[in-house]
Amino acid sequence: MSSAQYLLENRPHSVAHLFLSRVEATPGREAYRFPVARDDGSEEWRSLTWEQTARRVKAIAAGLLALGLRTEERVAISSSTRVEWILADLGVMCAGAAATAVYPSTNGEETAYILADSDSRAIFVENAGQLAKVAAHQDALPGLRYAILFDPDPDPDPDPDPDPETAGVDGLDVLTLAELERRGDAYLAEHPDAVDSAVRGIAPEQLATLIYTSGTTGRPKGVRLVHDCWSYQAVAQEATGLVLPDDVQFLWLPLSHVFGKALISGQVQSGHVMAVDGRIDRIVANLPVVRPTIMASAPRVFEKVYNGIAARARAEGGAKYKIFLWAAKVARDHARTGQERMVTTGRRTVPLSLAVQHAVADKLVYGKIRAAFGGALRGSASGSAALAPDIGYFFAGAGVNVLEGYGLTETAAACTVNPADDFRVGTVGKPLPGTEVRIAEDGEILLRGPGLMRGYHNLPDKTAEVLESDGWFRTGDIGEIDKDGYVRITDRKKDLFKTSGGKYVAPSEIEGRFKALCPFASNILVIGDARNYCTALITLDESVIMPWAATNGLAGRPYADVVTSPEVHALVEGFVHRVNDDLQRWQTLKKFAVLPRDLDVEHGELTPSLKVKRPVVERTYADLVDAMYEGAREA
């Protein structure tokens, strides 16, 4: 029996079991790093060992038990990514309760819907702002009894409550995390075996987490993930070699998203260090401080990094820009050639002339790129959306290996991932050990394995639409599997459209090509369903287009004026023509419009995981879309 098979067949009942085993095995090893503000406004990174983490987790778990939380009762978490999120989640699991993940960016109305649908009894909130959002809808949440604040209000209003750390909000008992931990310590003093007993009582099929799909249309659906889903993720990640005990992982992804949540399981299994800071504007500054060996990310981050590198090179102009363009081509050629030879010969080799060019480019360009990622990165897992192959080849050639994977909320995150020793750009890798993948007759990807959800919460009909009686899950994605078992995603089934001429178009393919070619691009939405031809709505990255504008006669003008100017239209048109050169006639973009602002979560155009809500965008900009088809003839 292989070690991977042994791990899978002997996985613990829950991550709570795994956590206690981890603490016992390596109590003094560093578990988490996190930033803390100093009095002078600067920051320092502090650490928790596994033993210190366990003391806090057990106090939180016992505090929840003291509040009366029982098996599988839901406790919500509404916070950005920070170490307290992880402590709270582990505490909920060790109490035998179940966590309801809520994006902190979710508006009050939808937050109330999630809390009511999940029947959450308590909620961890990051700050007074998140608490106010819940309090405003308290009338619709009779089952919600407690709120636990990570960050107490530094200047609270006078409150007659005799406990200075406890307050009330319209029948909602509010206490700080510190107070919950103190109550937990007191509870453990009277019931020292309470948490260990709760963990021993956890069954693999017991509900562990409800994660609500952000969805691109309609109300979110609560995905029921049991303890065995996360336990499977933990051992499967280790079995792939994706994480190693000596790794330092930088975690900034939203923990309310299944991708971020799954990383916690893998880290507990491996025992490596996790540096936690979810502030997006601190990613670049944190990398040289943390010096991660692994990092999980979304494709948008790599796109922005690439665009930023290209923009700086362009701004320097002259020989430096020419060197960058040459080095970028060499990186792609080197990575693509090495991959092709690996597939055909089993060895990742390149011709001598290309190897020499790559060595020169490495000294001139690639070393600086690796340094920007901290200088120690051995791999970065990428998921939630497709990465444009040209960008993947660029980073691979520069020595920053982006290992694309594939998964959904319904699969407890990853179900396929690229192996570090034989990753293939343009694919999402091979199935995790224990997961099965097959392609239906219509091209839809079907999955089966321990990580699959046990259904949508309170929605048996919706569950029956995607879960077959024999355990296969319909993903809604179109793809293929090559002879070596690598999976390739070609599009979302619902996003494929047919032109009025009867030709099928996969919009994500065109969108990916455009993003790879146009360093100014932020988002693009290809349109053409039942239309004579394809068009596109395009948004531009403000941090990249504004420096270009400053040196091209548009200095001093606001972003909205810049992106809708004739000069920028001509700039973008050049990239559209280049994309069209490699497309079939019916795929080409005949017209496009540059939007006056970028798409965002606040306007409902992006999900919290930054997927484009196509119907919302098309409705919002219906006039622009209609104008691109006025007087249209068959093209």
Steps between C-alpha positions, in 0.01 A plus 500: 500500500640839402549769764237716328247216506580426865446867591168509321369179648612592851414868507368636830130562557547876492751784481427550871645154565788585268561830680533337843736241351708775340530687830609181677759421230662844463391721791798736488515552125381826348147476364390853403649841434291814492554878493438712809495879512748675729416812695698714252288380207756254361449123493676192622436133428430277798465123525298230668637152559267205462475475880411870532248462220341203675455695823308771317301260284396293801399816687285611205344154466426484872360852489255393232402196704447730798263710287297186437612420143447136419587246230458631144345830612625774275742776597564759228831680433494839326851637477790565268786251496691518829627257759188546715289360214702179515487481879123549493451237230712244682315587821163442333617163368647394835168584667324264258303791352497604133631824348305721261745698287390855410698736279559827687418683175151344486231764545269502802200355322686201358687448826166481680374250240804275557472519878129423489525219244785337693320555832823630651488537879810715539732704281862609521528851353820684422403844623221741586420548132425132450301495824289797387418319176363206698324717758313689226326175402461351846120488470539242222741290708317373810729197526820707518587551867870589525755716318871477579718795400858452383572874525312680778387853420791717616261776605171331594188689595419501872318179588322419822600134476706422811740284299723748311580239235144391441219701342158439355359582156124455482500165675839396359761435769831651388837410650860527395717209393711553810190471721389182320844349563483595869161335528644197327792479742258516791286228342807279452596549863171334593482259203864431400408225253218694328679585173683170467169323555328716237772415249479128577128515426539647151392259224637526144156570351418772752449849354817709532448800273238684301650707220257698291579510132530859390348400168463718193121500516233462768522437872813325632469131582640354820743219423505233771857385562547233765809435712614224267519749211764705683681196638525368144631835377767495768645160413451539124695827494789337684486193277553716189809666648326834465601592858806392699571517874775762457295732282411859580165575342370853452122501542311806380209336317153557651432229754128532431583347161544124478851534352632688801311278744649181352852633551447489877437125484816437297707711737380316810588168335844614385585710804674772301500871582209715380552877474154658504403846375200557276563865417523509121690829500774340712571195282794650313653649816453177695667266252865599568426499876326162512721341228246225432597168346140443387203727444152449366350769284242591241595561135415869532800550728741355244337708228547815707861413582574435133328823394696694761832355387420576136384853584818583693713371215300705251537812714878456507489479121789455262736210549343387830160451340650312209688277744178427688310410183785271394523341845123446512511319167795290611317407823194383308704312239712334767202388707291391202786305338595334829141397559457361148818295535394377843177371347672326209832384651452511877778760539452876536781607264548786254743565210841635603444837332175553690666390826774760450247776429304395808811517721572855380136606546502349848783731610344805337130453579375180662703528819325830579159338445580215741629752754169684483331178615740475793774299332409161652181407315507141370141504374175688505166326475248686286127440488147645486537599133715422196846649464586615148760249369734773376517644852552151644787435258654840581514433873614141453783622279590758764521233769170570673306177447125558500330167571145528377236293671127458472222474750168640608329583825307176449825300497655659812744680268769311308412183315783526246840669522819515299789301649799720582744267322298477177260793478344581166394853418152515351374208708366474856708192568402152612231385741592493867547147636158356570316731256357373171447717191321412178357688204130468414383459142428872471848588629398583857749412773366256758664442840474241773691470828510558877527878465156539343233691686213312654248728333367856499359612835119486501497453120446132415375579149810705418714223643333241275580714195875462549556184709429168331384198702833326431696788652607689187483879522418713195741794510351714225848533348604375157835330467715210385754254639819427308677166469714572808201579718531879501171689504438805286206737555369658183206703633200517726216302343256786556744757356535331161285676245398460140502788253200559276709332231498177701864508610594414860729739685687441829534855638759418767748389232479839329502686832813315614683578177415869528620523861827333405558743213376826651698605809243771576205260525316442826180328389342405170158358421447349155140522374333341200225259600246484213672805346652546158850545636702522821568818693664576833469721805848581631631661818854621557729477802524849648848446645633417153301722262544823698882506474460436125252787481742736675757457222256491209331839511237416762678616816276642770179349367291271724486128441148506350608760241822316419344158434222640282734725298569447127867444583427207731242360257771492234744338744257223591395456138855399415487215753154393378638472145788286626260267680280475191796391288503160674123442512251340266290754310189443710701544822652836412400813690340736250441778753585578861429760766731610780300555819542819707585302814621156594261225605477447874331306778324808639295549182416129489699442179758268657456221750714525817741258331524746207305302242307717256122491535428508128123564518551790741763665282295456185195654670699789642653588164210392278501835316867461405441141389197596290697782339764253381229305313303788352455445128684170528526281196624145476878519536 
